[in-house]
Amino acid sequence: MCRHLAYVGPPIVLASLLTDADHSLVRQAQAAKHQKSGTENPDGYGVGWWKTSTAPEGAPAGALHRYRTATSIWADIELPALAQREQATALLAAVRLASPGLPVKASGNAPFTDGTWLFSLNGLVDAWHDGVGAELRALVTPQRAEIIEGRSDSEVCFGLTLDRLDAGATPGEALRAVVSEIVARTTGRLNFLLTDGRTIAATAWGNSLFSRVGGVAGDGEAIVASEPLDDDPTWIRLPDRSLIVVDDGVVTCSPITPTHPVGAISHARSGSTRQPAGRDPVEEIPTR
């Protein structure tokens, strides 16, 4: 059913969250403690991060990078060197247990990206292959629907989220609206995770979600994750059916009460001049 996490704060090496923590993402992939469907996530993983130094190819500091593979995170021979080499001020990473009927391909793995946004779904939309998927996909704006790569529920949920962001919604408003669209039609486990490298927004809907502000990296650090990475007592479990937003070290948590969906624009603030983000200004780190 997947595990994911997002971080914003002072520069850290990717390894501190992906491989080195007591209950790092590698360990969560093999022995999840709070996962409701299975205990392993063998169907690949991905990580997107904002670099703190110039890449070998000359990308500027702060550029957004992404690495995805269908190889299990614990079996990927590229990960140890990558995770120790790369530093980031923000990241989103996820390990995958593919939903039934969906192919195991790197392109189906989070994080999905558009413009400055990274997105992940920990869960699934029920009845996806029984008409609900087609119905939700039809709600995505045509120009965005045309460039959705695969057939996964995650990508369509991201498309719906981006439409609302483009219409002026805040990250929290966008995720809340997408949950409403889905639960008006079906059930599911809808733990969304969204970041632009400064703000983290996430939903707890059917799966576990925890947050920690401060900690190893000190002031300014914030982590939102499916499971705690260690035994630090400052981890807080978020209540089910809630929305959490972390912005500049301030955490707000509020209940999600679905409303009747009446279209993307109605969930956004009017008068916005924000333009669509465009496609993937990220440097892809190739697998070998």
Secondary structure, DSSP 8 states (H G I E B T S, - for coil): --EEEEEEEEEEETHHHHTSSTT-HHHHHHS-SS-SS-S---S-EEEEEEESS--TT---TT-EEEEEESS-GGG-TTHHHHHHH-EEEEEEEEE----TTS---GGGSS-EEETTEEEEEEEEETTGGGTHHHHHHTTS-HHHHTT--SS-HHHHHHHHHHHHHHTT--HHHHHHHHHHHHHTT--EEEEEEEE-SSEEEEEESSS--EEEESSTT-TT-EEEESS-SS--TT-EE--SSEEEEEETTEEEEEE--------TGGGS-TT-------S---EE----
